[in-house]
């Protein structure tokens, strides 16, 4: 009869077992470090975005993902030009300014005009059409930092639709307070809708400069400004999605789609927006499968052209309309810790949502309102197929300090918080990936 194994012998036997380590370069910090160092900024449609796609394909193949490929699509191109602005009266003061995405151009010599202050977008909307002829409108707002970043939806509107409203009022140009929360003199860019009859010169000034304008306006003295913006439309360009699979054991089970966006604005290096997201989802998929192949396929979508119109998510939804997906999740809110999670599951899958919530609760991640937003890169597919949606919400307190600015750089990433994201995602992906029962659509598409 064999003698019982001693605890020391058992420990030695366990120590001798092979450890399934993540592939070299598969940790999130390595991925985002290399992306932002070797590629840098990745404006949609540019050679740098194309270089990023090539880099992503090589990296994902090296990490063991299958079916890694690029799917291209056309996009409207836009290129930044000269950017200068200054208060010329009642006191001269240079302003830190950047053009909003798809802004029109001033004449090469710029414009000099009266600056009309509006405390809100509603205040601009309330003036008569045509009343700002020959003037520059300035729109302020009250966006402050918060954990959920909720103010971005409301206070981002001057950037998103301000040019259309200002043009309706007859303005020669629009300046806005940056849609952010940081008090550096780095202004925030971002996508803007433009008038159908031609783009309006549109820019954002840094928050300290916006506060200066507000103080001058409060004194009741006339303001004048000089402004030169010379961006240009550059016709149709090519962008693309990078797609890769971590194959599951059962190819008949609909995959889980996890997404980020590979493109960035051209001011920084796209570390928090959204290099971190691509790093998080990739490292998490690898971590979730370290103890063995999952039942379901995990599909990665490193989307192109999120920043200037969401074209990558639209292209994916169109290309894969006939392939059923089980769940969609996106990481596009920086690199700070996940603090709460929202789930949208069909009634039949409430128990699965409870299992996920319980597992995350053990990590100190609370359950939210169960009204996930999905995200630009997965939202089109989710709406089309009525898929289950999960949001792993990140702490956004710092995010809008740097979002869309030259300060979106690697040093803003806290490695410990980045890894907490990976750990949370890996827990979710392991549970979902080993769920062999049906995951129902929210309602039949």
N, C-alpha and C positions, 0 to 999 in steps of 0.2 A: 504494500500500500504506500502511495506517495505521501511524503510529509507535507503539511501545509507550508505554503510559501511565507517566509518571514516578511515583515513590512519593509525591511531594508532591501531584501531581494526583489520585492515587488517594485519598489521605487527605482531600483537599478534597471529592471526590465522596462519600465515605462520610459525611463530616460533614454534607453537605447532605441526606442521607436523613432522612425523618421518624422521630422517636423515639416509640415507643409507651409513653407514660408511664401510670402508674397514675392512675385518676380522682382528682380532688381529694377529700380526706377518706377515701381508701381505704387509707391506711397504718394499721398496727395501733395506733400510739400515738394517732393522731387519733380512731380509733373508740372505744378504751377511755376516753380522756380525755373525750370528749363524752358517752358513756354514763353515766359516773360523775358527771359534772358536771351535765348537763342532766336526768338522771333520778334518780341516786342509788340508794338501796337499793330492792330489787325483790322483796319478800317475796311468795311465791306466793299468788295469789288476791286480792291487794290492788289498789287503784287504781294504785299505782306500777308493779306488774308490767304492768297493762294499758297504762299510759303507755309503758312500755318496748317493748311490742309495737308500738304505733303508731310510736314512734321508729325501731324496727328496720325496719319496712316502708318508711318514708320513706327511710331511709339506704340500704337495699339497692337500692331502685328507682333512687335517684340514682346509685348506683355501677354501674348497668347490668345488674343481675341480672334474670332473667326469671321470670315466674310467681310473684312474691312475694305471699304470702298468709298468713293466720292460720287455724289449725285449733284450735278451742276444745274443752275437755273439762272435766267437773266434778271438783272435788277437795274433800276435807274441809278446812274452814277452822279456823284456830287463831290466837289473838291474845294477845300478851304483855301482862302486867299489871304490878302493883307487884312489886318484887324487893328484898328486904332480908334480911340474915342477919348474925348476930354470935355469937361465942363469949361466953357469959355467965359461965362458970366453967371452970377455976380463975382465969383472968384475963380481963377484958373486952377484946374485940377485934372491931371491925367486919370483916366479910368482904365481898369483892367477889364477887357471885353473879349468875348469870343462869339463867333457867329453860331446861330442855331442851325441845326441840320436842315438843308435845303433852302436856307436863306437866299434871298435875292441879293444883288450887288448895288452899292451906291455907284455914282460916277467915279472914275479912277481918282479924281481929286477930292472925293468925299463930299459931304454936305455939311452946311452950317445952318442951324435952324433953332427955333424956340423949342424947348423941352417942356412938355406938359405932363405933370405928375398925376398919377392915378393910384390911390391906395390899394385898389383891388381890380380884378378883371371885370367885376360887375360894374364898377364905376366907369370904366372905359366903355362898356356895353351901353351904358345909360345916356351917353352924349349923342347928339343928333348925327346922322350919317353925313359925311362930308365936312363936318365942323373942324376937323384937324388938318385941313388942306395945307400942305407946306410945312407941317410941324412934325416933331418926333414925339411919339407917345412913350411914356415910361410907366410900366405897371409894377407895383410892389405887391408883396404878399406877406403872410405871417407863418411860414413853415418853420416849425421847431422840431428838434430831435425827439423821438419817442421809440420805445422798444419795438412797436409793431410797424413803425414807418408809415402810419396811416395818412399822415398829412400829405404825402406825395401825390396821392390820387387827386386831392382838391387843389393843392398849391402848385402842382405841375401843370395845371391848365393854362396859365398865361404863356407858358412855353409851347404847349401843344396846339392851342387854337388861337392864341393871341394875335399872330400875324394876320389871320383871316379877319378878325374883328377890327384890328387897327386899320387895315386897308379899307374896310367898309366905312370907317369914320374919316377916311381921306388922308391918313397919316403918310408922311414921306418915308418913315421908318419906325421900327419898334425897338425899344430897349426894355428888358425886364430884369428884375432881381433874380439872380440865379436860383434855379429850383433845387436848393440844397440847404444844408444846415451849418456848414463849416465857415468859420470866420477867418479864412485865409483870403488872399487876393488872387486866388485861382478861380476863375469863373467856370460854371457848369454849362456844357453844351447839351444837346439832346435833339431828338426828332421833333420837327414842327410841321404842322399842316400849313400850306401856303395858299394864297388866293388863286382861284382857277384862271384868272386873266393875267397872271404873272406873279412871280415871287416878290415878296416885300423884303427889303433889307431888315434883318432881324437879328438881334444879339442879346446876350446876357452879360451883365456886369457882375463883378464879385460882390459878395454880401456887404463887406465894409464900404464899398463904393455906393451900393444901393442905399445904405443907411446915411451916407453923406448927402445923397440926392434928397432923401426924405427930410433931413434936417434943414437943408437949404430951402426946400419947397415950403416947409412949415413957417419960415420967416416971411413968406409972402412976396419975395422979390422975384422978378422975372429970371428965368433960367434959359441959357442958350448952350448948345452942345455942338461939337464937331464930331463927325462919324465917318469912318471909311471902312467899308467891308467889301471885299472883292472876290467872294466865292463864285463858283460857276458850275452849272450842270455840264456833265461830260458824256451824255448819251448813255447807251445801254452797255453795262458791264456784266461780268460773269462772277457769280458767287457759287457756293455749294455747301452741301451737308456732308459730314463724315459719319458713316454708319458702321457699327461693329456689333457683333453678337458674342455673348458668352453662352454657348449652346447648352440647352437643358437635356435631360435624359429622355423626355417625351416631347417630340416635335409636334404632336397634335395639340398640345396645350397652348393657348394664345400667349404671346410673350408679354413681359413687363417692359414698358418703355420708360427709360430714364434719360433725362435731357439736360443740356446746358447750351450756351451759345459760344461759338469760337470767335466770332468777330468782336471787335471793340471799337470804341471811339478812338480818334487819332491823337488825343492830347496826352494820355498816359500810356501805360503798357497793359491795361486791361487785366490787372491782377485780381481785384475783387469783383470786377464786372467784365467777363465772367470766367476768367481763367480758373479761379478757385472752384467754381461750380463744376467745370469739366474735370478738375482734379478730384473733387469729392466723389462724384458719381462713379468715376473709373476705379479709384482705390476701393470704394465701398463694394462694388461688384466683385472685385478680386477677393476682398476680405470675406464677403459672404460665402464664397465658394471654396475657401481654404480647407474646410473639413470634408469636402467632397462635392461632386457635381450636383447642381440643383436640378429639380425636376423640370422647371420651366426655363426657357431661354430668357436671359436678360439682354435687352437691346439698348445700346448706347446711341444717342443722337447728339452729336456735337454740331449744332445748327449754325448755319451761316446767316448773316444779315438779319439778326434780331434787332439791332439798334436802329436801323434806318427803315423799318417797315414790317418786320416779322415775316420776311419772305421765306426763310428757311422752314419755319413751322408750317406755313401754308404749302410749300412744296412737298414736305413729308406727308402731310395729310392727303394730298392729291395722289401721290405716288403709291401710298399704302392703304387707300380707301377700302380695298377689297380684303385686306388682311385684318382679321379680328385681333384686337389688343385687349389685354385683361385689365391693366392698371397703368396710369401714367403719373410720373413724378418728375419735377424739375427743380434744379438748384440754380437760382439766379438772384441771390440777395446777399452776396458777399461771402465772408469766411468766419463770421462770429457764430457763437454757439447756437444750436437748435434749442429753443426753450419751450415750444409747444407744437402740437401736431393736429391737423384737421383731416378728417376722412369723409369722403363722399362715396358710400357703398350702397348697393341695392339692399332692400330689406332682407333678402335671403342671405346676405353676407355680413350682417351685423355682428355675428359671432367672430368673424375674421377681424373686423375692425376692432372689436374688444380685445382680442389677443394681441394685436399690434399695439394698442394703447397701453395695455398692461405691461408689455415688454419695454416700451419707452418710459413708462412711469418708473420702472426700476432704475432708469438712468437720470431721473429727476426731470423728465420732459412731460409736461402736463398735456391733457387733452383740451383742444380749443373749441371753437364754435361749430365745428363740422361744416364749415362753408369754405372749402378750399378754392383758391383762385386758379390753380393749375399753372399758369404761366404762358408767355407768348409762344414758346416753342412746342408746347404740347396742347395748348388750348384749342387749336383748330381741330386736331384729331379727336380730342375729348368731346367736343361739341358734336362732331360728325358721327362718332360711334357710341356716344353716351357711356364712355368708359368710367370705371371707378377712378377717383382722383385722390391723391394724397398731397398735402403740403406739409413739409417739415420746415416750420417757420424759424428763421434765424433772427437773432437779436439785431435790430437795425439801428440801434442808438448811434453808432458811429458811421454807419454805411453812407448816409447822405452827406456827410462831411466831405467825402472824396469822390463819390459817384459822378462819372462823366467829367472829371477834372484832370489836370496834369498830375494831381496827387494820387491817382489810382495806380499805385505801384506796389511792388512786392513787400516793402517794409511795413505796409499796413496790415499784413496778415499775421495773426497770432498763431504759431504752430499748434499750441495746445487746443485752441478753439477749433482750428481746422480739423484736427484729428477727432475731436468730439463729434463734428458733423459726420465724418467717415464712420465712426462707431455707430451712430444713430441710424444712418442709412443702411449700414451692413445688417443691423438687427432686423430692419424692415424688409430688406431684400431677401434675407435668409428665410423668413417666415413666408413671404409671398412666393419665393422661388420654390419652396417645397410644398406649396398648397396644390394638391393634385385634383381637388374638386373644382367644379365650375365656379368662375368669378363672373357674376352676371353683370350685364349692362345696367345702368341706372334705370333705363326704360328702353324698350325695344327701339332701335334706331330706324 
